[in-house]
Amino acid sequence: MSGSLRAGDLVRVRSREEILATLDADGRLDGQPFMPEMLEFAGRELPVDKIAHKTCDTINRPSTGLRRLDQTVHLTDARCDGSAHGGCQAGCLLFWREEWLETPEGVPLRARQPGSNPVATEQTLVDDTVAGVADDGATLYRCAATEVGRASSPLPSYLPGQYVEDVRSRNFSALFVIRGLLILMFNKFQALSRKLPRQLRIADGLPYPFFKGTGPGPKPEPLRLQPGELVEVKSKEEIMAALGPNSKNRGLIFDGEMLPFCGRRARVLKSVDKIIEEHTGRMLHLRDCVILDQVTCVGRYHRFCPRAIHTYWREAWLRRVDE
């Protein structure tokens, strides 16, 4: 579980040398990789964005599974730039162990016991980014997202302490968590209700928020959106018409966390052409896909995961706004 930190607390990232001294021969601490992209934050003071006492399992059970983490936080705006991972554009929030942080006065948050592990080097971190080469010659990458299973343990939904920690850590308000728990219990009922005759089901057993693709309709011309452009997310009905029954558009899923943004406006942060597939380490290549500024998953339907993953938007789900 987490330590004494709370969301909003100010911390300083320790020096490169101090951090390297906490790592094993593979550049990890209890399975958690320290990635080369994190070195640029050494010595910087940043607020804690969220306590990462749990995180989505995007490898094994992406819809409901969560994993437990110990003494780990996310720092505000400290995202991976992908520079050491083939230019991956996912922009994931980095995972920071408390051993890599100190107070603004320079007091380590959690001292690492001296001794047993060999000291890593910066080259160790670079070497650990590559897991191997696939049969077709593609590079297979390692990162904190692909290795999350090694740095965590399963976290069943029925353990109440995690929800107490969601509030105690200041990750989420009590009202947000209570509402989310009611939705969680309702969706468990919905899953069971699919065994009932259709006429006895609520919304045909769909989980809340109820949605299902009715298309896909014709492929529109790409907007070729540029960073900084203002866009409006289309209505729920328009987006459903662009999705198949599996809630996907050409393989890209539309998640329930994205529904609250329907009808809202935001600016394009960047186009996304390539991201690392977390369960294989392969680089995936995308088209007609962007991420929006300040638009991330808030975990309302995913057991309050604090990871704030960027949501990926097909241009077909957006319309350009003439300013």
C-alpha positions as YAML, in Angstrom:
chain: A
units: angstrom
residues:
- id: 1
  name: MET
  ca: [0.00, 0.00, 0.00]
- id: 2
  name: SER
  ca: [1.02, 3.65, -0.09]
- id: 3
  name: GLY
  ca: [3.12, 5.39, 2.51]
- id: 4
  name: SER
  ca: [2.68, 8.81, 4.09]
- id: 5
  name: LEU
  ca: [2.22, 10.78, 0.85]
- id: 6
  name: ARG
  ca: [-1.11, 12.21, -0.30]
- id: 7
  name: ALA
  ca: [-2.19, 13.64, -3.64]
- id: 8
  name: GLY
  ca: [-1.04, 17.27, -3.81]
- id: 9
  name: ASP
  ca: [2.07, 16.84, -1.64]
- id: 10
  name: LEU
  ca: [5.23, 18.39, -3.05]
- id: 11
  name: VAL
  ca: [8.25, 16.12, -3.54]
- id: 12
  name: ARG
  ca: [11.63, 16.25, -5.22]
- id: 13
  name: VAL
  ca: [13.02, 13.55, -7.48]
- id: 14
  name: ARG
  ca: [16.36, 12.36, -6.12]
- id: 15
  name: SER
  ca: [19.61, 12.62, -8.09]
- id: 16
  name: ARG
  ca: [20.51, 10.15, -10.83]
- id: 17
  name: GLU
  ca: [23.24, 8.62, -8.70]
- id: 18
  name: GLU
  ca: [20.96, 8.16, -5.70]
- id: 19
  name: ILE
  ca: [18.26, 6.54, -7.81]
- id: 20
  name: LEU
  ca: [20.66, 4.21, -9.63]
- id: 21
  name: ALA
  ca: [21.94, 3.00, -6.26]
- id: 22
  name: THR
  ca: [18.44, 1.69, -5.44]
- id: 23
  name: LEU
  ca: [18.20, -0.47, -8.58]
- id: 24
  name: ASP
  ca: [19.14, -4.08, -9.26]
- id: 25
  name: ALA
  ca: [21.27, -5.35, -12.14]
- id: 26
  name: ASP
  ca: [18.28, -5.02, -14.50]
- id: 27
  name: GLY
  ca: [17.58, -1.41, -13.55]
- id: 28
  name: ARG
  ca: [14.54, -2.24, -11.40]
- id: 29
  name: LEU
  ca: [13.33, -1.91, -7.85]
- id: 30
  name: ASP
  ca: [11.12, -4.80, -6.71]
- id: 31
  name: GLY
  ca: [10.23, -5.41, -10.34]
- id: 32
  name: GLN
  ca: [9.43, -1.75, -11.11]
- id: 33
  name: PRO
  ca: [11.59, -0.47, -14.00]
- id: 34
  name: PHE
  ca: [13.24, 2.92, -13.77]
- id: 35
  name: MET
  ca: [13.10, 3.98, -17.41]
- id: 36
  name: PRO
  ca: [15.61, 6.23, -19.22]
- id: 37
  name: GLU
  ca: [12.84, 8.79, -19.86]
- id: 38
  name: MET
  ca: [12.62, 9.34, -16.09]
- id: 39
  name: LEU
  ca: [16.20, 10.61, -15.77]
- id: 40
  name: GLU
  ca: [15.26, 14.08, -17.04]
- id: 41
  name: PHE
  ca: [13.15, 14.61, -13.91]
- id: 42
  name: ALA
  ca: [16.08, 14.11, -11.52]
- id: 43
  name: GLY
  ca: [16.32, 17.03, -9.09]
- id: 44
  name: ARG
  ca: [12.94, 18.51, -10.04]
- id: 45
  name: GLU
  ca: [10.21, 19.37, -7.55]
- id: 46
  name: LEU
  ca: [6.72, 18.21, -8.55]
- id: 47
  name: PRO
  ca: [3.37, 17.72, -6.80]
- id: 48
  name: VAL
  ca: [2.05, 14.21, -6.33]
- id: 49
  name: ASP
  ca: [-0.78, 13.78, -8.83]
- id: 50
  name: LYS
  ca: [-2.18, 10.52, -7.45]
- id: 51
  name: ILE
  ca: [-1.09, 7.75, -5.11]
- id: 52
  name: ALA
  ca: [-0.57, 4.71, -7.34]
- id: 53
  name: HIS
  ca: [-1.60, 2.12, -4.78]
- id: 54
  name: LYS
  ca: [-3.36, 0.30, -7.63]
- id: 55
  name: THR
  ca: [-3.39, 0.33, -11.40]
- id: 56
  name: CYS
  ca: [-5.34, -1.14, -14.30]
- id: 57
  name: ASP
  ca: [-4.21, -4.51, -15.60]
- id: 58
  name: THR
  ca: [-4.18, -3.62, -19.28]
- id: 59
  name: ILE
  ca: [-2.48, -6.91, -20.15]
- id: 60
  name: ASN
  ca: [-4.62, -9.70, -18.71]
- id: 61
  name: ARG
  ca: [-8.01, -8.24, -17.78]
- id: 62
  name: PRO
  ca: [-8.23, -4.78, -19.31]
- id: 63
  name: SER
  ca: [-11.93, -4.27, -18.55]
- id: 64
  name: THR
  ca: [-12.02, -5.01, -14.81]
- id: 65
  name: GLY
  ca: [-8.68, -6.22, -13.50]
- id: 66
  name: LEU
  ca: [-6.59, -4.09, -11.15]
- id: 67
  name: ARG
  ca: [-3.19, -4.69, -9.59]
- id: 68
  name: ARG
  ca: [-1.87, -3.62, -6.19]
- id: 69
  name: LEU
  ca: [1.28, -1.48, -5.99]
- id: 70
  name: ASP
  ca: [3.37, -0.57, -2.94]
- id: 71
  name: GLN
  ca: [4.92, 2.81, -2.11]
- id: 72
  name: THR
  ca: [4.34, 4.15, -5.63]
- id: 73
  name: VAL
  ca: [2.99, 7.48, -6.88]
- id: 74
  name: HIS
  ca: [2.29, 9.41, -10.07]
- id: 75
  name: LEU
  ca: [3.70, 12.94, -10.30]
- id: 76
  name: THR
  ca: [1.86, 15.81, -11.96]
- id: 77
  name: ASP
  ca: [2.62, 16.10, -15.70]
- id: 78
  name: ALA
  ca: [5.47, 13.57, -15.42]
- id: 79
  name: ARG
  ca: [4.66, 11.51, -18.49]
- id: 80
  name: CYS
  ca: [6.86, 9.29, -20.63]
- id: 81
  name: ASP
  ca: [7.95, 10.93, -23.88]
- id: 82
  name: GLY
  ca: [8.83, 7.58, -25.48]
- id: 83
  name: SER
  ca: [12.30, 8.73, -26.51]
- id: 84
  name: ALA
  ca: [13.94, 5.49, -25.35]
- id: 85
  name: HIS
  ca: [11.09, 3.28, -26.57]
- id: 86
  name: GLY
  ca: [11.02, 3.81, -30.32]
- id: 87
  name: GLY
  ca: [9.11, 7.07, -30.07]
- id: 88
  name: CYS
  ca: [6.01, 5.55, -28.46]
- id: 89
  name: GLN
  ca: [3.38, 8.30, -28.21]
- id: 90
  name: ALA
  ca: [1.16, 6.84, -25.47]
- id: 91
  name: GLY
  ca: [2.37, 9.47, -22.99]
- id: 92
  name: CYS
  ca: [1.82, 7.29, -19.92]
- id: 93
  name: LEU
  ca: [2.10, 8.75, -16.44]
- id: 94
  name: LEU
  ca: [5.35, 7.47, -14.96]
- id: 95
  name: PHE
  ca: [5.44, 5.24, -11.88]
- id: 96
  name: TRP
  ca: [7.64, 6.61, -9.08]
- id: 97
  name: ARG
  ca: [8.70, 4.51, -6.12]
- id: 98
  name: GLU
  ca: [9.03, 6.47, -2.89]
- id: 99
  name: GLU
  ca: [12.69, 5.36, -2.73]
- id: 100
  name: TRP
  ca: [13.29, 7.62, -5.74]
- id: 101
  name: LEU
  ca: [11.80, 10.69, -4.06]
- id: 102
  name: GLU
  ca: [12.61, 13.04, -1.20]
- id: 103
  name: THR
  ca: [11.01, 15.98, 0.56]
- id: 104
  name: PRO
  ca: [11.72, 19.50, -0.75]
- id: 105
  name: GLU
  ca: [14.14, 19.77, 2.21]
- id: 106
  name: GLY
  ca: [16.13, 16.80, 0.88]
- id: 107
  name: VAL
  ca: [14.98, 14.08, 3.29]
- id: 108
  name: PRO
  ca: [14.53, 10.71, 1.50]
- id: 109
  name: LEU
  ca: [10.96, 9.46, 1.74]
- id: 110
  name: ARG
  ca: [12.00, 5.85, 2.08]
- id: 111
  name: ALA
  ca: [15.60, 4.82, 2.60]
- id: 112
  name: ARG
  ca: [16.72, 1.73, 0.71]
- id: 113
  name: GLN
  ca: [18.61, -0.75, 2.83]
- id: 114
  name: PRO
  ca: [22.27, -0.82, 1.71]
- id: 115
  name: GLY
  ca: [23.71, -3.80, 0.34]
- id: 116
  name: SER
  ca: [22.55, -6.77, -1.58]
- id: 117
  name: ASN
  ca: [21.85, -5.55, -5.12]
- id: 118
  name: PRO
  ca: [24.50, -4.50, -7.64]
- id: 119
  name: VAL
  ca: [24.36, -0.87, -8.71]
- id: 120
  name: ALA
  ca: [22.86, -0.20, -12.13]
- id: 121
  name: THR
  ca: [24.15, 2.32, -14.66]
- id: 122
  name: GLU
  ca: [22.34, 4.52, -17.13]
- id: 123
  name: GLN
  ca: [23.27, 2.01, -19.83]
- id: 124
  name: THR
  ca: [21.47, -0.64, -17.78]
- id: 125
  name: LEU
  ca: [18.27, 1.36, -18.13]
- id: 126
  name: VAL
  ca: [18.72, 1.64, -21.90]
- id: 127
  name: ASP
  ca: [19.43, -2.08, -22.27]
- id: 128
  name: ASP
  ca: [16.28, -2.96, -20.33]
- id: 129
  name: THR
  ca: [14.03, -1.15, -22.82]
- id: 130
  name: VAL
  ca: [14.39, -3.96, -25.38]
- id: 131
  name: ALA
  ca: [12.89, -7.37, -24.65]
- id: 132
  name: GLY
  ca: [14.01, -8.99, -27.88]
- id: 133
  name: VAL
  ca: [13.23, -9.26, -31.57]
- id: 134
  name: ALA
  ca: [10.14, -10.92, -33.04]
- id: 135
  name: ASP
  ca: [10.27, -13.50, -35.83]
- id: 136
  name: ASP
  ca: [9.43, -10.79, -38.35]
- id: 137
  name: GLY
  ca: [12.30, -8.62, -37.16]
- id: 138
  name: ALA
  ca: [10.18, -6.17, -35.13]
- id: 139
  name: THR
  ca: [11.69, -4.84, -31.91]
- id: 140
  name: LEU
  ca: [9.87, -5.90, -28.75]
- id: 141
  name: TYR
  ca: [9.98, -3.27, -26.03]
- id: 142
  name: ARG
  ca: [9.85, -3.30, -22.25]
- id: 143
  name: CYS
  ca: [8.49, -0.45, -20.16]
- id: 144
  name: ALA
  ca: [6.63, 0.13, -16.93]
- id: 145
  name: ALA
  ca: [3.34, -0.67, -18.69]
- id: 146
  name: THR
  ca: [4.50, -3.99, -20.17]
- id: 147
  name: GLU
  ca: [6.07, -5.03, -16.85]
- id: 148
  name: VAL
  ca: [3.29, -3.93, -14.52]
- id: 149
  name: GLY
  ca: [2.57, -7.54, -13.57]
- id: 150
  name: ARG
  ca: [6.08, -8.00, -12.20]
- id: 151
  name: ALA
  ca: [5.85, -4.92, -9.97]
- id: 152
  name: SER
  ca: [2.39, -5.61, -8.57]
- id: 153
  name: SER
  ca: [0.03, -8.25, -7.22]
- id: 154
  name: PRO
  ca: [-3.65, -9.03, -7.93]
- id: 155
  name: LEU
  ca: [-6.21, -6.77, -6.27]
- id: 156
  name: PRO
  ca: [-9.72, -8.29, -6.12]
- id: 157
  name: SER
  ca: [-12.68, -5.93, -6.27]
- id: 158
  name: TYR
  ca: [-14.14, -7.21, -2.99]
- id: 159
  name: LEU
  ca: [-11.29, -5.95, -0.78]
- id: 160
  name: PRO
  ca: [-12.68, -2.80, 0.92]
- id: 161
  name: GLY
  ca: [-9.35, -1.32, 2.01]
- id: 162
  name: GLN
  ca: [-8.55, -0.16, -1.51]
- id: 163
  name: TYR
  ca: [-11.61, 2.12, -1.58]
- id: 164
  name: VAL
  ca: [-10.77, 3.57, 1.82]
- id: 165
  name: GLU
  ca: [-7.31, 4.29, 0.44]
- id: 166
  name: ASP
  ca: [-8.81, 5.96, -2.65]
- id: 167
  name: VAL
  ca: [-10.34, 8.58, -0.36]
- id: 168
  name: ARG
  ca: [-7.63, 8.71, 2.34]
- id: 169
  name: SER
  ca: [-4.95, 9.36, -0.27]
- id: 170
  name: ARG
  ca: [-7.00, 12.27, -1.69]
- id: 171
  name: ASN
  ca: [-7.07, 10.53, -5.07]
- id: 172
  name: PHE
  ca: [-10.86, 10.83, -5.20]
- id: 173
  name: SER
  ca: [-13.66, 12.34, -3.17]
- id: 174
  name: ALA
  ca: [-15.83, 10.11, -1.01]
- id: 175
  name: LEU
  ca: [-18.88, 10.94, -3.15]
- id: 176
  name: PHE
  ca: [-17.06, 9.94, -6.34]
- id: 177
  name: VAL
  ca: [-16.04, 6.61, -4.79]
- id: 178
  name: ILE
  ca: [-19.50, 5.85, -3.38]
- id: 179
  name: ARG
  ca: [-21.14, 6.52, -6.73]
- id: 180
  name: GLY
  ca: [-18.54, 4.38, -8.48]
- id: 181
  name: LEU
  ca: [-19.09, 1.50, -6.06]
- id: 182
  name: LEU
  ca: [-22.83, 1.57, -6.74]
- id: 183
  name: ILE
  ca: [-22.07, 1.37, -10.47]
- id: 184
  name: LEU
  ca: [-19.62, -1.48, -9.83]
- id: 185
  name: MET
  ca: [-22.25, -3.49, -7.93]
- id: 186
  name: PHE
  ca: [-24.88, -2.78, -10.58]
- id: 187
  name: ASN
  ca: [-22.57, -3.95, -13.37]
- id: 188
  name: LYS
  ca: [-21.84, -7.17, -11.51]
- id: 189
  name: PHE
  ca: [-25.60, -7.74, -11.41]
- id: 190
  name: GLN
  ca: [-25.77, -6.96, -15.13]
- id: 191
  name: ALA
  ca: [-23.16, -9.60, -15.87]
- id: 192
  name: LEU
  ca: [-25.18, -12.19, -13.96]
- id: 193
  name: SER
  ca: [-28.44, -11.08, -15.59]
- id: 194
  name: ARG
  ca: [-27.23, -12.13, -19.04]
- id: 195
  name: LYS
  ca: [-28.20, -15.68, -18.05]
- id: 196
  name: LEU
  ca: [-31.83, -14.54, -17.69]
- id: 197
  name: PRO
  ca: [-34.38, -14.43, -20.51]
- id: 198
  name: ARG
  ca: [-33.98, -11.28, -22.58]
- id: 199
  name: GLN
  ca: [-37.28, -9.79, -21.41]
- id: 200
  name: LEU
  ca: [-36.06, -9.84, -17.79]
- id: 201
  name: ARG
  ca: [-32.82, -7.99, -18.42]
- id: 202
  name: ILE
  ca: [-32.10, -4.29, -17.89]
- id: 203
  name: ALA
  ca: [-30.73, -2.75, -21.08]
- id: 204
  name: ASP
  ca: [-30.15, -6.29, -22.36]
- id: 205
  name: GLY
  ca: [-27.56, -6.86, -19.65]
- id: 206
  name: LEU
  ca: [-25.19, -4.13, -20.88]
- id: 207
  name: PRO
  ca: [-22.90, -2.61, -18.24]
- id: 208
  name: TYR
  ca: [-23.43, 1.00, -17.24]
- id: 209
  name: PRO
  ca: [-23.03, 3.41, -18.98]
- id: 210
  name: PHE
  ca: [-25.21, 1.65, -21.54]
- id: 211
  name: PHE
  ca: [-23.86, 1.90, -25.07]
- id: 212
  name: LYS
  ca: [-23.37, -0.34, -28.07]
- id: 213
  name: GLY
  ca: [-22.17, 0.38, -31.57]
- id: 214
  name: THR
  ca: [-24.80, 0.48, -34.32]
- id: 215
  name: GLY
  ca: [-22.45, 0.81, -37.29]
- id: 216
  name: PRO
  ca: [-19.86, 1.12, -38.45]
- id: 217
  name: GLY
  ca: [-21.10, 3.67, -40.93]
- id: 218
  name: PRO
  ca: [-19.15, 4.87, -43.97]
- id: 219
  name: LYS
  ca: [-15.58, 5.91, -43.32]
- id: 220
  name: PRO
  ca: [-15.39, 9.73, -43.37]
- id: 221
  name: GLU
  ca: [-12.56, 11.68, -44.89]
- id: 222
  name: PRO
  ca: [-9.75, 12.17, -42.34]
- id: 223
  name: LEU
  ca: [-9.67, 15.61, -40.71]
- id: 224
  name: ARG
  ca: [-5.87, 15.63, -40.47]
- id: 225
  name: LEU
  ca: [-6.08, 17.46, -37.17]
- id: 226
  name: GLN
  ca: [-3.07, 19.40, -35.92]
- id: 227
  name: PRO
  ca: [-1.92, 20.07, -32.34]
- id: 228
  name: GLY
  ca: [-3.73, 23.06, -30.85]
- id: 229
  name: GLU
  ca: [-6.84, 22.81, -33.04]
- id: 230
  name: LEU
  ca: [-10.19, 23.06, -31.27]
- id: 231
  name: VAL
  ca: [-12.55, 20.13, -31.74]
- id: 232
  name: GLU
  ca: [-15.91, 19.01, -30.41]
- id: 233
  name: VAL
  ca: [-16.63, 15.41, -29.47]
- id: 234
  name: LYS
  ca: [-19.63, 14.20, -31.41]
- id: 235
  name: SER
  ca: [-22.84, 13.11, -29.71]
- id: 236
  name: LYS
  ca: [-23.27, 9.61, -28.32]
- id: 237
  name: GLU
  ca: [-25.62, 8.70, -31.18]
- id: 238
  name: GLU
  ca: [-23.17, 9.89, -33.84]
- id: 239
  name: ILE
  ca: [-20.30, 7.96, -32.28]
- id: 240
  name: MET
  ca: [-22.37, 4.77, -31.89]
- id: 241
  name: ALA
  ca: [-23.09, 4.94, -35.63]
- id: 242
  name: ALA
  ca: [-19.33, 4.89, -36.23]
- id: 243
  name: LEU
  ca: [-18.75, 1.81, -34.04]
- id: 244
  name: GLY
  ca: [-19.34, -1.87, -34.63]
- id: 245
  name: PRO
  ca: [-21.23, -4.02, -32.11]
- id: 246
  name: ASN
  ca: [-17.90, -4.64, -30.33]
- id: 247
  name: SER
  ca: [-17.61, -0.87, -29.65]
- id: 248
  name: LYS
  ca: [-14.63, -0.60, -31.97]
- id: 249
  name: ASN
  ca: [-13.82, 1.44, -35.04]
- id: 250
  name: ARG
  ca: [-11.20, -0.29, -37.18]
- id: 251
  name: GLY
  ca: [-9.82, -2.01, -34.09]
- id: 252
  name: LEU
  ca: [-9.80, 1.06, -31.82]
- id: 253
  name: ILE
  ca: [-12.16, 0.69, -28.86]
- id: 254
  name: PHE
  ca: [-14.47, 3.39, -27.57]
- id: 255
  name: ASP
  ca: [-14.50, 3.12, -23.78]
- id: 256
  name: GLY
  ca: [-17.26, 4.10, -21.37]
- id: 257
  name: GLU
  ca: [-14.86, 6.58, -19.75]
- id: 258
  name: MET
  ca: [-15.07, 8.60, -22.97]
- id: 259
  name: LEU
  ca: [-18.86, 9.04, -22.94]
- id: 260
  name: PRO
  ca: [-18.91, 12.00, -20.50]
- id: 261
  name: PHE
  ca: [-16.90, 14.00, -23.06]
- id: 262
  name: CYS
  ca: [-19.58, 13.74, -25.76]
- id: 263
  name: GLY
  ca: [-20.59, 17.24, -26.83]
- id: 264
  name: ARG
  ca: [-17.62, 18.83, -25.08]
- id: 265
  name: ARG
  ca: [-14.82, 20.79, -26.68]
- id: 266
  name: ALA
  ca: [-11.08, 20.31, -26.26]
- id: 267
  name: ARG
  ca: [-7.86, 21.05, -28.06]
- id: 268
  name: VAL
  ca: [-5.84, 18.45, -29.90]
- id: 269
  name: LEU
  ca: [-2.72, 17.59, -27.95]
- id: 270
  name: LYS
  ca: [-1.12, 15.53, -30.71]
- id: 271
  name: SER
  ca: [-1.71, 12.91, -33.36]
- id: 272
  name: VAL
  ca: [-0.87, 9.38, -32.32]
- id: 273
  name: ASP
  ca: [0.88, 7.27, -34.94]
- id: 274
  name: LYS
  ca: [2.49, 4.57, -32.81]
- id: 275
  name: ILE
  ca: [2.11, 3.06, -29.35]
- id: 276
  name: ILE
  ca: [3.55, 0.00, -27.66]
- id: 277
  name: GLU
  ca: [1.11, -2.89, -27.33]
- id: 278
  name: GLU
  ca: [1.42, -3.71, -23.66]
- id: 279
  name: HIS
  ca: [0.89, -7.48, -23.72]
- id: 280
  name: THR
  ca: [3.37, -8.12, -26.57]
- id: 281
  name: GLY
  ca: [5.80, -5.19, -26.47]
- id: 282
  name: ARG
  ca: [5.25, -4.63, -30.21]
- id: 283
  name: MET
  ca: [4.96, -1.17, -31.68]
- id: 284
  name: LEU
  ca: [1.48, -0.65, -33.14]
- id: 285
  name: HIS
  ca: [0.95, 1.87, -35.95]
- id: 286
  name: LEU
  ca: [-2.25, 3.93, -35.93]
- id: 287
  name: ARG
  ca: [-4.03, 6.24, -38.36]
- id: 288
  name: ASP
  ca: [-6.65, 8.97, -37.94]
- id: 289
  name: CYS
  ca: [-6.11, 8.98, -34.18]
- id: 290
  name: VAL
  ca: [-5.46, 11.85, -31.76]
- id: 291
  name: ILE
  ca: [-5.33, 12.52, -28.03]
- id: 292
  name: LEU
  ca: [-6.96, 15.59, -26.55]
- id: 293
  name: ASP
  ca: [-5.50, 17.99, -24.01]
- id: 294
  name: GLN
  ca: [-6.71, 17.39, -20.44]
- id: 295
  name: VAL
  ca: [-8.87, 14.45, -21.57]
- id: 296
  name: THR
  ca: [-7.87, 11.25, -19.79]
- id: 297
  name: CYS
  ca: [-9.50, 8.24, -18.19]
- id: 298
  name: VAL
  ca: [-10.59, 9.20, -14.66]
- id: 299
  name: GLY
  ca: [-11.34, 5.65, -13.52]
- id: 300
  name: ARG
  ca: [-15.04, 6.14, -12.72]
- id: 301
  name: TYR
  ca: [-15.91, 2.79, -14.34]
- id: 302
  name: HIS
  ca: [-12.56, 1.11, -13.68]
- id: 303
  name: ARG
  ca: [-12.46, 0.92, -9.89]
- id: 304
  name: PHE
  ca: [-10.79, 4.31, -9.52]
- id: 305
  name: CYS
  ca: [-7.56, 3.48, -11.32]
- id: 306
  name: PRO
  ca: [-5.38, 6.61, -10.85]
- id: 307
  name: ARG
  ca: [-3.29, 6.05, -13.98]
- id: 308
  name: ALA
  ca: [-4.98, 8.81, -16.05]
- id: 309
  name: ILE
  ca: [-4.34, 7.06, -19.35]
- id: 310
  name: HIS
  ca: [-4.81, 9.20, -22.44]
- id: 311
  name: THR
  ca: [-7.95, 8.22, -24.33]
- id: 312
  name: TYR
  ca: [-7.49, 7.67, -28.07]
- id: 313
  name: TRP
  ca: [-9.95, 9.40, -30.37]
- id: 314
  name: ARG
  ca: [-10.66, 8.49, -33.96]
- id: 315
  name: GLU
  ca: [-11.09, 11.62, -36.04]
- id: 316
  name: ALA
  ca: [-14.47, 10.14, -37.04]
- id: 317
  name: TRP
  ca: [-15.65, 10.77, -33.47]
- id: 318
  name: LEU
  ca: [-14.71, 14.46, -33.58]
- id: 319
  name: ARG
  ca: [-15.62, 17.55, -35.53]
- id: 320
  name: ARG
  ca: [-13.40, 20.56, -36.13]
- id: 321
  name: VAL
  ca: [-14.61, 23.79, -34.52]
- id: 322
  name: ASP
  ca: [-14.23, 27.00, -36.51]
- id: 323
  name: GLU
  ca: [-12.81, 29.51, -34.04]
...
